């Protein structure tokens, strides 16, 4: 795939190397589909539940952990920093949120819980390099936290879409009024460690 990146002859070697690495840290839809990402049984319910809880606006990422019955165990939202899309940076941001809201499952031989990512952005529903970087970041963050890598979902003005699957809908979208999330089952999850400066961050990021 051609990304249209043409550095000028005056570009420094470190900058060129950083750009190349950034392009390597992304996944295209075909790679994502071939990775065996588990399908959501009720994607609309998951999307509605996360949209209602976090009320995302453009540039907001919502990461959620689901149990084997697809019940929500923990979730957190944060705003993407205005910087070039880089899967490594996205991985670090997602991993930091996961560590704040739920203990890791690294001691398990096989992952039981699944992490999904909902990203609200401007533009249409077509795949972008930014989406590819989020996919790479989600997959890597899940590995480092002992979770199964689940669906990557975009929320745009056209609605929501589970990338790599072709499933989606018009509502909710970036302008939708959140619905009640009472029907979105929530499982009881172990309480994360609290105390210190991280405690306030946790309450702001996850309990909305």
C-alpha positions as CSV (number, residue, x, y, z in Angstrom):
1,X,0.0,0.0,0.0
2,X,1.3,3.5,-0.9
3,X,1.1,6.0,1.9
4,X,2.2,9.1,-0.1
5,X,5.1,9.8,2.2
6,X,8.0,11.5,0.4
7,X,10.7,13.0,2.6
8,X,12.7,15.8,1.2
9,X,16.4,15.4,0.5
10,X,17.1,17.8,3.4
11,X,15.3,15.5,5.9
12,X,17.6,14.2,8.6
13,X,18.3,10.5,8.9
14,X,16.8,10.1,12.4
15,X,13.6,11.7,11.3
16,X,13.4,9.4,8.2
17,X,14.1,6.4,10.4
18,X,11.4,7.5,13.0
19,X,8.9,7.9,10.2
20,X,9.6,4.5,8.8
21,X,9.3,2.9,12.2
22,X,6.0,4.7,12.7
23,X,4.6,3.3,9.4
24,X,5.7,-0.2,10.4
25,X,3.7,0.0,13.7
26,X,0.3,-0.2,12.0
27,X,-2.0,-2.9,10.7
28,X,-4.1,-2.8,7.6
29,X,-7.6,-4.3,7.6
30,X,-6.5,-7.4,5.8
31,X,-3.8,-8.1,8.4
32,X,-6.3,-7.4,11.2
33,X,-8.9,-9.8,9.7
34,X,-6.2,-12.5,9.3
35,X,-5.1,-12.2,13.0
36,X,-8.2,-14.1,14.2
37,X,-9.7,-11.3,16.2
38,X,-12.7,-12.8,18.1
39,X,-16.1,-11.5,16.9
40,X,-18.4,-9.6,19.2
41,X,-21.7,-11.4,19.7
42,X,-23.6,-8.1,20.2
43,X,-21.5,-5.3,18.7
44,X,-24.3,-2.8,18.8
45,X,-24.9,-3.4,22.5
46,X,-21.3,-2.9,23.3
47,X,-21.0,0.2,21.2
48,X,-24.2,1.7,22.8
49,X,-23.0,0.9,26.3
50,X,-19.6,2.5,25.8
51,X,-21.0,5.5,24.1
52,X,-23.5,6.0,26.9
53,X,-20.9,5.6,29.6
54,X,-18.1,7.7,28.1
55,X,-19.9,10.1,25.7
56,X,-16.9,10.2,23.4
57,X,-16.1,13.2,21.2
58,X,-13.7,13.3,18.3
59,X,-10.1,12.2,19.3
60,X,-11.5,10.2,22.3
61,X,-10.5,6.6,22.7
62,X,-12.5,4.2,24.9
63,X,-10.8,0.9,25.9
64,X,-13.0,-1.7,27.6
65,X,-12.4,-5.2,29.1
66,X,-15.1,-7.8,28.6
67,X,-15.4,-11.2,30.3
68,X,-16.2,-14.4,28.4
69,X,-19.9,-13.7,28.6
70,X,-19.2,-10.3,26.9
71,X,-20.1,-8.4,30.1
72,X,-18.2,-5.2,30.8
73,X,-15.6,-5.6,33.6
74,X,-13.8,-2.2,33.2
75,X,-13.4,0.7,30.9
76,X,-11.6,4.0,30.5
77,X,-11.5,6.9,28.1
78,X,-8.9,9.4,27.2
79,X,-8.2,12.0,24.6
80,X,-5.6,11.4,21.9
81,X,-2.7,13.8,22.0
82,X,-2.2,16.0,18.9
83,X,0.8,14.1,17.5
84,X,1.5,11.9,14.5
85,X,-0.1,8.5,14.6
86,X,2.3,6.0,16.1
87,X,1.3,2.5,17.3
88,X,3.9,2.5,20.0
89,X,2.6,5.6,21.6
90,X,-1.0,4.3,21.3
91,X,0.1,1.0,22.9
92,X,1.6,2.9,25.8
93,X,-1.5,5.0,26.3
94,X,-3.8,2.0,26.2
95,X,-1.6,-0.1,28.5
96,X,-1.5,2.8,31.0
97,X,-5.3,2.9,31.1
98,X,-5.6,-0.9,31.4
99,X,-3.2,-1.0,34.3
100,X,-5.2,1.7,36.1
101,X,-8.6,0.0,35.8
102,X,-8.0,-3.8,36.0
103,X,-5.3,-6.2,37.1
104,X,-3.4,-8.1,34.4
105,X,-3.9,-11.7,33.5
106,X,-0.3,-12.5,32.7
107,X,-0.3,-15.6,35.0
108,X,-3.0,-17.3,32.9
109,X,-1.8,-19.7,30.3
110,X,-4.6,-18.7,28.0
111,X,-6.3,-15.2,28.0
112,X,-9.9,-15.3,29.3
113,X,-10.8,-11.6,29.1
114,X,-11.0,-9.5,25.9
115,X,-10.1,-5.9,25.4
116,X,-11.9,-3.9,22.7
117,X,-11.3,-0.3,21.6
118,X,-13.8,2.3,20.4
119,X,-12.2,5.4,18.8
120,X,-14.2,8.5,18.0
121,X,-12.8,10.5,15.1
122,X,-13.6,13.0,12.3
123,X,-13.8,11.9,8.7
124,X,-15.6,9.0,7.1
125,X,-15.7,5.3,8.0
126,X,-12.9,4.3,5.7
127,X,-9.7,2.8,7.2
128,X,-6.9,5.4,7.9
129,X,-3.3,5.1,8.9
130,X,-4.4,6.3,12.3
131,X,-6.8,3.4,12.6
132,X,-3.9,1.1,11.6
133,X,-1.8,2.5,14.4
134,X,-4.6,2.0,17.0
135,X,-5.0,-1.6,15.8
136,X,-1.3,-2.2,16.3
137,X,-1.3,-0.5,19.7
138,X,-4.4,-2.5,20.9
139,X,-2.9,-5.8,19.9
140,X,0.4,-5.1,21.6
141,X,-1.2,-3.7,24.8
142,X,-3.4,-6.8,25.1
143,X,-0.3,-9.1,24.9
144,X,1.5,-7.1,27.6
145,X,-1.6,-7.2,29.9
146,X,-2.5,-10.8,29.4
147,X,-5.7,-10.1,27.5
148,X,-7.2,-11.3,24.2
149,X,-7.2,-8.7,21.5
150,X,-10.7,-7.9,20.6
151,X,-12.6,-5.6,18.2
152,X,-11.4,-2.2,17.0
153,X,-14.5,0.1,16.4
154,X,-14.6,3.5,14.9
155,X,-17.2,6.1,15.6
156,X,-17.6,8.8,13.0
157,X,-20.2,11.1,11.5
158,X,-21.4,8.1,9.4
159,X,-22.0,5.9,12.5
160,X,-20.0,3.1,14.0
161,X,-18.0,0.3,12.3
162,X,-16.2,-2.8,13.5
163,X,-13.1,-2.6,11.2
164,X,-12.1,-5.8,9.6
165,X,-15.5,-7.3,9.9
166,X,-17.8,-5.1,7.9
167,X,-20.4,-4.8,10.7
168,X,-21.7,-1.4,11.7
169,X,-24.6,1.0,12.0
170,X,-25.6,4.6,11.7
171,X,-26.4,5.1,15.4
172,X,-24.7,6.0,17.6
173,X,-22.4,8.5,15.8
174,X,-20.4,11.5,16.8
175,X,-23.5,13.6,17.1
176,X,-25.8,11.1,18.8
177,X,-27.4,11.6,22.2
178,X,-26.2,8.8,24.5
179,X,-28.9,6.2,25.4
180,X,-29.4,4.5,28.7
181,X,-26.9,1.8,29.3
182,X,-28.9,-0.2,31.8
183,X,-29.2,-3.1,29.4
184,X,-25.4,-3.4,28.9
185,X,-24.4,-6.1,31.5
186,X,-21.6,-5.3,33.8
187,X,-19.6,-8.0,35.6
188,X,-18.1,-7.5,39.0
189,X,-14.4,-6.9,38.6
190,X,-11.5,-6.9,41.0
191,X,-10.8,-3.4,42.4
192,X,-7.7,-1.8,41.0
193,X,-5.0,-0.5,43.3
194,X,-5.7,3.1,44.4
195,X,-3.9,5.8,46.3
196,X,-1.6,8.6,45.4
197,X,-1.7,10.7,42.3
198,X,-3.0,7.8,40.1
199,X,-6.2,7.6,42.1
200,X,-7.5,10.9,40.9
201,X,-6.6,10.0,37.4
202,X,-8.4,6.7,37.6
203,X,-11.6,8.3,38.9
204,X,-11.5,10.9,36.1
205,X,-10.7,8.5,33.3
206,X,-12.7,5.4,34.1
207,X,-15.7,6.3,36.3
208,X,-17.8,8.5,34.0
